Amino acid sequence: MVKVLVSLDQLVSEIEIGIEDTFTYIDVTTGEVITLTREEIRAAEDEQPLENFPEWQRENIQRAICILEDEQEKYADFTLKNDYNEYELIEEFISTLEDEEMNEALNTAIIGKGAFRRFKDKIIQFGIDKQWYTYKENKIKELVIEWCIEHDIEFQK
């Protein structure tokens, strides 16, 4: 089977979007990234009639059937987004900051309910929001590249 290149940016986007109850697969023969909902996978598993679903969802259920019945290992299960933890990444980012006051303020901001909102407000206030987004994107890319190498998936940057 000839392997094609998968878009690194598309895989990174899948993680950044991080929609709950979705599962992502890579068609290693075409490089296509396929995202399915839990409902679509369940419909395929339960062999529910396609007529029970809206037209727009039928194609994904068909894809889910193909993925579930995949004996040629044409589809790779891209579950990396389930291993991604933005809170841990925020903690890592804060630990890289040398400014004690900034470090302390951000560590305080990420405690309790509303932590992500307070963190974002603080990084904007400190003018380090671009630094955070670059850090985050680079870390996600590293994770995706590592996953692709482990699963023998070739990618393009």
C-alpha positions, 0 to 999 in steps of 0.5 A: 500500500502506497502511503501519502503525506498527511497535513501536519497543520490539519492534525494540529488543528484537530487537537486545537479544536478539541471537540468533545465526543469526536474521533479522528481517523487518518486515511493513510492511502489518501492523507484525508483526515476524517472526524466522526461523532460518537453518534455516527460511530454508534450508528455504524456499530449498531447497523442502524438504517441510514434513512434514520439520519439526516442526509448530511450525516449519512456520508459520515456513517458510511465512513464509520462503517468502512473504518469499523470494517477496515481489514487492510489497515487503511485507517489510523486512529488519531487519538492523540487529541485525547492525550492533549491536556491544555492545563498541563501545557499552561503550567509548563509555559508558566514555568518557562517565564523568568519574570517572578511577578508574572509567573506568580500572577499566572499561577494564581490565575489558573487556580479554580473555576474560570482558570482558562479565562483568567489565564488568557486575560493575564497573558494579554495584560502582560503582553505575552499572548503571542508568546503563549500561542506560539509555545502552544502551537509548537508543543502540539506540533511536537506531539503530533510529529512524535505520534506520526513517527510512532505510527509510521504516518508520513506528514507534510509541514 
